[in-house]
Amino acid sequence: MTSWFEGPLAAFDTETTGVDAETDRIVSAALVVQDAPGLRPRVTRWLVNPGVPVPEAATAVHGLTEQHLQRHGRWPAPVLYEMAEALSEQARAGRPLVVMNAPFCLTLLDRELRRHRASSLGRWLERTSLHVLDPLVLDKHLDRCRTGRRTLTELCAHYGVEAAGAHEAVADAQAALEVVRAVGRRFPARLERLSAAELHTLQAVWHAGQARGQVWFALNGAEEAVDPAWPLRPGLPAAAA
């Protein structure tokens, strides 16, 4: 029986105006679908005119300027519909979805759907289950004693995955997908007997444990607790949104 990490996988990635999933916007995204290791993936790209200023700091990361997005990007509402439909299609096909740092990426997509379509990601997934594989959560759990950063670039280096075009949605999605396959091959005794559905449930528990006691520093330097929710943070109450 083929292990999940040697079978069909999809990967989703976004580039954004910033690092706040509640308020920042998607400027580009990509879905990469690969039916088996070594096969040429099918790629879908989206470029979005967010309708808000794009900070220079964000452009310095992904290279997309406000002027470029205004000229070549599409308005958010139809693009977000296509993204949600694409993820729903992966769920219906039973294809696991790789998302690096899923609570940020999927929460951001959810908030954009609420903002531009008066909907939510959960509504697109009401009738089927999306099984998410997060290389960050997997690596933190399976290799707990390793020190150092665990960005996608560092994970690629650690697992011997070739990474090209960092902070470009297609390249990052492809890299995350290959990292997840590499993690499976590195720890087969602990992963090969698990289904993607079982692993999805376990990752929620693992992430909550990883978040316990962990903090990150907000832009003002204040410490904030890491949200234990995975792979999607619950929506804010209407009064606080």
C-alpha positions as CSV (number, residue, x, y, z in Angstrom):
1,M,0.0,0.0,0.0
2,T,1.4,3.4,-1.0
3,S,2.1,5.7,1.9
4,W,0.4,9.1,1.8
5,F,3.7,10.9,1.3
6,E,4.3,8.9,-1.9
7,G,0.8,9.5,-3.3
8,P,-1.1,12.4,-4.7
9,L,-0.6,15.7,-2.9
10,A,-1.6,19.4,-3.5
11,A,0.0,22.5,-2.0
12,F,-1.3,26.0,-1.5
13,D,0.7,29.2,-0.8
14,T,0.0,32.9,-0.7
15,E,2.0,36.1,-0.8
16,T,0.5,39.0,1.1
17,T,0.6,42.7,2.1
18,G,1.9,41.8,5.6
19,V,1.9,39.3,8.4
20,D,-1.4,39.9,10.1
21,A,-3.9,37.3,9.0
22,E,-6.8,39.4,10.3
23,T,-6.1,42.6,8.4
24,D,-3.6,41.9,5.6
25,R,-4.5,41.0,2.0
26,I,-3.6,38.4,-0.5
27,V,-1.7,39.7,-3.5
28,S,-0.8,36.3,-5.2
29,A,-1.5,32.7,-4.6
30,A,-0.7,29.3,-6.1
31,L,-2.0,25.8,-6.1
32,V,0.3,23.0,-7.1
33,V,-1.1,19.5,-7.6
34,Q,1.2,16.4,-8.0
35,D,-0.2,12.9,-8.5
36,A,3.0,11.1,-7.6
37,P,6.7,11.9,-6.8
38,G,8.6,13.0,-9.8
39,L,5.6,13.7,-12.0
40,R,5.2,17.2,-13.4
41,P,2.8,19.1,-11.2
42,R,-0.3,21.0,-12.4
43,V,-0.1,24.6,-11.4
44,T,-2.7,27.3,-10.9
45,R,-1.6,30.9,-10.3
46,W,-3.6,33.9,-9.1
47,L,-2.5,37.6,-9.1
48,V,-4.7,39.9,-7.0
49,N,-5.1,43.7,-7.0
50,P,-5.9,44.0,-3.2
51,G,-7.4,47.4,-3.5
52,V,-5.2,48.7,-0.6
53,P,-1.7,50.1,-0.5
54,V,1.1,47.5,-0.7
55,P,3.8,48.3,1.9
56,E,7.4,48.6,0.6
57,A,8.4,46.0,3.2
58,A,6.0,43.5,1.6
59,T,7.2,44.3,-1.9
60,A,10.8,43.7,-0.7
61,V,9.8,40.2,0.3
62,H,7.8,39.0,-2.8
63,G,8.7,41.6,-5.4
64,L,5.2,42.6,-6.3
65,T,4.7,46.3,-6.4
66,E,1.4,48.2,-5.9
67,Q,1.6,49.5,-9.5
68,H,2.2,46.0,-10.9
69,L,-0.8,44.6,-9.0
70,Q,-3.0,47.5,-10.1
71,R,-2.1,46.9,-13.7
72,H,-2.0,43.1,-13.9
73,G,-3.9,41.8,-10.8
74,R,-7.6,40.9,-10.8
75,W,-10.2,42.2,-8.3
76,P,-10.3,40.0,-5.2
77,A,-13.9,38.7,-5.2
78,P,-13.8,36.5,-8.2
79,V,-10.2,35.3,-7.5
80,L,-11.1,34.4,-3.9
81,Y,-14.1,32.4,-5.2
82,E,-11.7,30.5,-7.5
83,M,-9.2,29.8,-4.7
84,A,-11.9,28.5,-2.4
85,E,-13.3,26.3,-5.2
86,A,-9.9,25.0,-5.9
87,L,-9.3,23.9,-2.3
88,S,-12.8,22.4,-2.1
89,E,-12.0,20.4,-5.2
90,Q,-8.9,19.0,-3.5
91,A,-11.0,18.0,-0.5
92,R,-13.6,16.3,-2.8
93,A,-10.8,14.4,-4.5
94,G,-9.4,13.2,-1.2
95,R,-6.1,14.8,-2.0
96,P,-4.2,16.1,1.1
97,L,-3.3,19.8,1.0
98,V,0.2,20.9,2.1
99,V,0.2,24.4,3.6
100,M,3.3,25.8,5.3
101,N,2.2,27.6,8.5
102,A,-1.4,26.7,7.8
103,P,-3.0,28.9,10.5
104,F,-1.7,32.0,8.8
105,C,-2.3,31.1,5.2
106,L,-5.8,29.5,5.6
107,T,-6.9,32.1,8.2
108,L,-5.9,34.9,5.8
109,L,-7.9,33.2,3.0
110,D,-10.9,32.8,5.3
111,R,-10.8,36.5,6.3
112,E,-10.5,37.6,2.6
113,L,-13.6,35.5,1.8
114,R,-15.5,37.1,4.6
115,R,-14.3,40.5,3.5
116,H,-15.1,40.2,-0.2
117,R,-17.7,37.5,-0.5
118,A,-19.6,37.6,2.8
119,S,-18.6,33.9,3.2
120,S,-16.0,31.8,4.9
121,L,-13.6,29.0,4.0
122,G,-15.6,26.7,6.2
123,R,-18.7,27.1,4.0
124,W,-16.8,25.8,1.0
125,L,-15.7,22.8,3.1
126,E,-19.1,22.0,4.8
127,R,-19.7,18.8,2.8
128,T,-16.2,17.3,2.8
129,S,-13.1,17.3,4.9
130,L,-9.9,19.0,3.9
131,H,-6.9,17.1,5.2
132,V,-4.0,19.6,5.8
133,L,-0.3,18.7,6.1
134,D,1.8,21.5,7.6
135,P,5.5,20.9,7.2
136,L,6.2,23.3,10.1
137,V,4.1,21.4,12.6
138,L,5.4,18.0,11.3
139,D,9.0,19.0,11.6
140,K,8.6,20.6,15.0
141,H,7.0,17.4,16.4
142,L,9.2,14.8,14.7
143,D,12.5,16.6,15.3
144,R,12.0,18.4,18.5
145,C,15.6,18.6,19.7
146,R,16.9,20.4,16.6
147,T,17.8,24.0,17.2
148,G,17.6,26.9,14.8
149,R,15.0,28.5,12.7
150,R,12.4,26.5,10.8
151,T,11.4,28.7,7.9
152,L,10.6,27.1,4.6
153,T,14.1,28.0,3.4
154,E,15.7,26.3,6.4
155,L,13.4,23.2,6.1
156,C,14.4,22.9,2.4
157,A,18.1,22.9,3.4
158,H,17.6,20.5,6.2
159,Y,15.7,17.9,4.2
160,G,17.7,18.3,1.0
161,V,14.9,19.9,-1.1
162,E,15.9,22.2,-3.9
163,A,14.3,25.6,-3.3
164,A,14.2,28.2,-6.1
165,G,12.4,31.5,-6.1
166,A,11.7,31.9,-2.4
167,H,8.7,34.1,-1.5
168,E,7.1,33.4,-4.9
169,A,3.8,31.5,-4.4
170,V,4.4,28.7,-7.0
171,A,8.0,28.1,-5.9
172,D,7.0,28.1,-2.2
173,A,4.1,25.7,-2.7
174,Q,6.2,23.3,-4.6
175,A,9.0,23.5,-2.0
176,A,6.6,22.9,0.9
177,L,5.1,19.9,-1.0
178,E,8.6,18.4,-1.5
179,V,9.5,19.0,2.2
180,V,6.4,17.1,3.3
181,R,7.4,14.2,1.1
182,A,10.9,14.3,2.5
183,V,9.6,14.4,6.1
184,G,7.6,11.3,5.4
185,R,10.7,9.5,4.0
186,R,12.8,10.7,7.0
187,F,10.4,9.3,9.6
188,P,8.6,6.4,7.9
189,A,8.2,4.3,11.0
190,R,6.2,7.1,12.6
191,L,4.2,8.3,9.6
192,E,3.6,5.6,7.0
193,R,0.8,3.8,8.8
194,L,-1.1,7.0,9.4
195,S,-3.7,8.2,7.0
196,A,-3.8,11.9,6.0
197,A,-7.1,12.2,8.0
198,E,-5.4,10.8,11.1
199,L,-2.4,13.0,10.6
200,H,-4.6,16.0,10.3
201,T,-6.2,15.3,13.7
202,L,-2.8,14.7,15.3
203,Q,-1.3,17.9,13.9
204,A,-4.0,19.9,15.6
205,V,-3.0,18.4,18.9
206,W,0.7,18.8,18.2
207,H,0.3,22.4,17.2
208,A,-1.6,23.2,20.4
209,G,1.2,21.7,22.4
210,Q,3.8,23.6,20.4
211,A,1.9,26.9,21.0
212,R,1.6,26.3,24.7
213,G,4.1,28.7,26.3
214,Q,5.4,30.0,23.0
215,V,5.3,33.7,22.2
216,W,6.0,35.9,19.3
217,F,6.8,39.6,19.2
218,A,4.3,42.0,17.6
219,L,5.5,45.0,15.6
220,N,5.4,47.1,18.8
221,G,7.7,44.7,20.6
222,A,5.1,43.4,22.9
223,E,4.9,39.7,23.6
224,E,1.8,37.9,22.3
225,A,0.8,34.3,22.8
226,V,0.8,32.0,19.8
227,D,-2.7,30.9,18.8
228,P,-3.2,27.2,19.5
229,A,-5.9,26.8,16.8
230,W,-4.9,24.8,13.7
231,P,-5.2,24.7,10.7
232,L,-7.7,27.6,10.8
233,R,-8.2,30.2,13.5
234,P,-11.9,30.8,14.5
235,G,-13.5,33.9,13.2
236,L,-13.5,37.0,15.4
237,P,-16.9,38.1,16.8
238,A,-18.6,40.7,14.6
239,A,-18.0,43.5,17.1
240,A,-14.3,42.8,17.2
241,A,-13.7,42.2,13.5
